[in-house]
Amino acid sequence: MNYLNQKKGFLGYDAIHDIKPKVVVVPFGLEKTVSYGVGTKNGPKEIIKASHQVELFDEDLNKEPYKEIGIQTLKPFKIKNKLNEALNQLSEVNEKILSERKFPLVFGGEHSITPGSIKPFAKKYDDLIILHFDAHADLRESYSGEKFSHASAIKRCLDFNNIKVVSFGIRNLSKFEMDFYNKNKDRIEIFWAKDKGVWDFEKLNDLFSGKNVYITFDVDGFDSSIMPATGTPEPGGLFWDDVLPIIKKVCQISNVVGADINELAPIKKFDSYNFLVAKLAYKIISYAFEFKK
């Protein structure tokens, strides 16, 4: 695999030769099934660009986590034209990264990347929990005739029998999705956005303790007031201080093995949204490796 020069990659720091990289950032700007706003293909490059402005010291962890983690960023590569082939392409990339015992961090692109991204994880682990942040349940069987649509991302993940999903921030779904959820509560747990004031975080211990976890973060999970730079923004969503304690807690009690962040559709001259996503990415890997046993 070909990597960017460290100064041009995620976080843009000087190369540290005595640190063996544990994380590989995969830019994968897939944009095939967007149904409202466009521009997710530009998400990865803008996240990486904004990451060069992220402060490398973490005041919560009281350290510069990147020095202990080591991060490589793949050079952008041509994504295959057909959706199924593109998802298989991403699966092969992540399988290679996992074979090298590294942590894939995928930057989308639309949310349809996730079933491709998690395929090698589903193969590697007997059981896998997806920690899912989103405004939408993404449980449709298909959307506009496409079963691998961004609106079907979590449904496609559940095609793997050894996967369960815990979703945070959901506030928009169809009747079909609600019916499917009600019939599959043994595999799907939803923390509804409307109930965030009374979420029971004690449940996290039962859901995640000792489990292998993959994080998928659709940025429209954030409230549209802080994240309008996405194809399907929704009011009534999550804020920074809602999200960070969940990620930190899950990283403390489980084994987080990979992640993707998706659905950023950059808005020209509004770099704060790109910066938010870049900092989120750094926080995810910082917490994931801080608490690895």
MOWOLIN-V327790 format. One record per backbone hydrogen bond with DSSP energy under -0.5 kcal/mol. NH is the residue of the N-H (numbers start at 1). CO is the residue of the C=O. If there is no record, write none. Layout:
BEGIN
nh:NH co:CO
nh:NH co:CO
END
This chain:
BEGIN
nh:4 co:73
nh:8 co:5
nh:9 co:5
nh:9 co:6
nh:12 co:9
nh:17 co:15
nh:19 co:16
nh:20 co:18
nh:21 co:19
nh:22 co:69
nh:22 co:70
nh:23 co:70
nh:24 co:103
nh:25 co:72
nh:26 co:105
nh:27 co:25
nh:28 co:26
nh:28 co:107
nh:30 co:28
nh:36 co:37
nh:37 co:231
nh:42 co:39
nh:43 co:40
nh:46 co:42
nh:47 co:43
nh:48 co:44
nh:49 co:45
nh:50 co:46
nh:51 co:47
nh:52 co:48
nh:52 co:49
nh:53 co:50
nh:54 co:51
nh:58 co:63
nh:59 co:57
nh:62 co:58
nh:63 co:58
nh:65 co:63
nh:67 co:64
nh:68 co:65
nh:69 co:65
nh:70 co:66
nh:72 co:23
nh:74 co:25
nh:75 co:2
nh:86 co:82
nh:87 co:83
nh:88 co:84
nh:89 co:85
nh:90 co:86
nh:91 co:87
nh:92 co:88
nh:93 co:89
nh:94 co:90
nh:95 co:91
nh:96 co:92
nh:97 co:93
nh:98 co:94
nh:99 co:95
nh:100 co:96
nh:100 co:97
nh:101 co:98
nh:102 co:97
nh:103 co:22
nh:104 co:102
nh:105 co:24
nh:106 co:259
nh:107 co:26
nh:108 co:106
nh:108 co:261
nh:109 co:28
nh:110 co:30
nh:113 co:110
nh:114 co:111
nh:116 co:112
nh:116 co:113
nh:117 co:113
nh:118 co:114
nh:119 co:115
nh:119 co:116
nh:121 co:118
nh:122 co:118
nh:123 co:119
nh:124 co:120
nh:125 co:121
nh:128 co:162
nh:129 co:212
nh:130 co:164
nh:131 co:129
nh:131 co:214
nh:132 co:130
nh:132 co:166
nh:133 co:131
nh:133 co:216
nh:134 co:168
nh:137 co:172
nh:140 co:151
nh:143 co:146
nh:146 co:143
nh:147 co:145
nh:149 co:146
nh:152 co:149
nh:153 co:150
nh:154 co:138
nh:155 co:138
nh:156 co:152
nh:157 co:153
nh:158 co:154
nh:159 co:156
nh:160 co:157
nh:161 co:159
nh:163 co:160
nh:164 co:128
nh:165 co:187
nh:166 co:130
nh:167 co:189
nh:168 co:132
nh:169 co:191
nh:170 co:191
nh:171 co:135
nh:172 co:135
nh:178 co:174
nh:179 co:175
nh:180 co:176
nh:181 co:177
nh:182 co:178
nh:183 co:179
nh:184 co:180
nh:184 co:181
nh:187 co:184
nh:188 co:184
nh:189 co:165
nh:191 co:167
nh:192 co:190
nh:193 co:170
nh:195 co:192
nh:196 co:193
nh:198 co:195
nh:199 co:196
nh:201 co:199
nh:203 co:200
nh:204 co:201
nh:205 co:202
nh:206 co:202
nh:207 co:203
nh:208 co:204
nh:209 co:204
nh:209 co:205
nh:210 co:253
nh:211 co:208
nh:213 co:255
nh:214 co:129
nh:215 co:258
nh:216 co:131
nh:216 co:214
nh:217 co:260
nh:218 co:133
nh:218 co:216
nh:219 co:217
nh:219 co:262
nh:221 co:218
nh:222 co:219
nh:223 co:238
nh:224 co:234
nh:226 co:223
nh:227 co:223
nh:230 co:228
nh:231 co:263
nh:233 co:230
nh:238 co:221
nh:242 co:239
nh:243 co:239
nh:244 co:240
nh:246 co:242
nh:247 co:243
nh:248 co:244
nh:249 co:245
nh:250 co:246
nh:251 co:247
nh:252 co:248
nh:253 co:249
nh:254 co:250
nh:255 co:211
nh:256 co:254
nh:257 co:213
nh:257 co:255
nh:258 co:213
nh:259 co:104
nh:260 co:215
nh:261 co:106
nh:262 co:217
nh:263 co:109
nh:265 co:229
nh:265 co:263
nh:266 co:39
nh:266 co:264
nh:268 co:266
nh:270 co:267
nh:273 co:270
nh:274 co:270
nh:275 co:271
nh:276 co:272
nh:277 co:273
nh:278 co:274
nh:279 co:275
nh:280 co:276
nh:281 co:277
nh:282 co:278
nh:283 co:279
nh:284 co:280
nh:285 co:281
nh:286 co:282
nh:287 co:283
nh:288 co:284
nh:289 co:285
nh:290 co:286
nh:291 co:287
END
